[in-house]
């Protein structure tokens, strides 16, 4: 991808589907699988973030999550709450990828 293009979680899910190399995936199955991956990666990310937060930050995050926030709002919260948030997110997505693809 060019440097100026944003790599989204949708792109990430598509990459995982491609890397998993499903042989008999219909379009409907693809759509459902992508939704499942996105839900699972978000849950995985949130569980990892929570382990890095103070008790007060966890309460704040729970209040945010109760409002059905956008991905950007969650990302902004994580960025403001964690040191080296970009590295943390990259490492967490890499860990999810390794687990999803059965590499660890």
N, C-alpha and C positions, 0 to 999 in steps of 0.2 A: 504494500500500500504506500502511496506517496506520503511524505512526511506531513503534509498539510491536511490529510484526511483523518477524521476521527474514527477510531476503532471502537465500535459499540458492543454492548452485550449481545445484541442480535448477531453481529458479525462473529463474535466469540462462539455463540451457540451453533451457528452455521459451520464454523471451522471444526467444532467438535463432532458434528454429524458427519462431515466429510472425512475427518480423520478416523472415525470409528468404522467407516467403510461398510455401511449397511448395504446389503445386496438386494433386498426385496422391499424397499421402502416406497410406499405409495405417496402421493402428494398429501393426502389427508393424514397419513401416519407421520409424514415429515412435519406438518404443522403442529400436530399434537406432541411429537417428540421435542420440537423446539420449545414449545410452551413449558413442557416438563423440565427441560434443561434450564431454562431461564428461572423457573421457580426454585429448582434445586440449587442453582449457583447463588441466587439471592439469599436463600436460607443458609447456605454454607458460609457466605461472606458475613452475614449478620452474626452467625454463631462465633466466627473468628474475631470479629470486631468487638463483640461483648467481652471477650476474654482480655482485651487490652484496655478497657475503659474502667474508670473509677465508678464507685457505686452511684455517685451523683450523675455521672455521664450516662450510666445505664438507665437511670430513671428518665433522664432527658431524651434518650434515644427511644425508650418505650413510649413516651408521650408523642414523639414525632411519628413513630410507626402506627400509633392509634389514629393518626390523621390521614392515613393512606397517602403517604408522601410520594412525590415523583422520584425517579431514580436520581435526578440532579439534586434534590433536597437531601437525600440520603448521602450522596457523594459529598455534598458540601459539609454535612455534619461530620462525616468520617474525616474529611480533610482538616477540619478545624479541631477535631478531637484527638487525632493521633499524630505523633511525630513520624516523619517519613511515610506519610499515608500512601503516596504513589508506589513506593517500594513494597509496602505492606499489601496493597491491593494486587500488585503484580505477582507477588509471592503466593498470595492466597488463590488467585486465578490459576496459577501454574500448578499448585497443589490439587485444586479441583480437577484440572485437566488430567493430571497424572492418575488420580483416583478413577475418574470417569472412563478413561481409556484402559484401565487395568494395568497401568505401568508400575504401580506400587502396591 
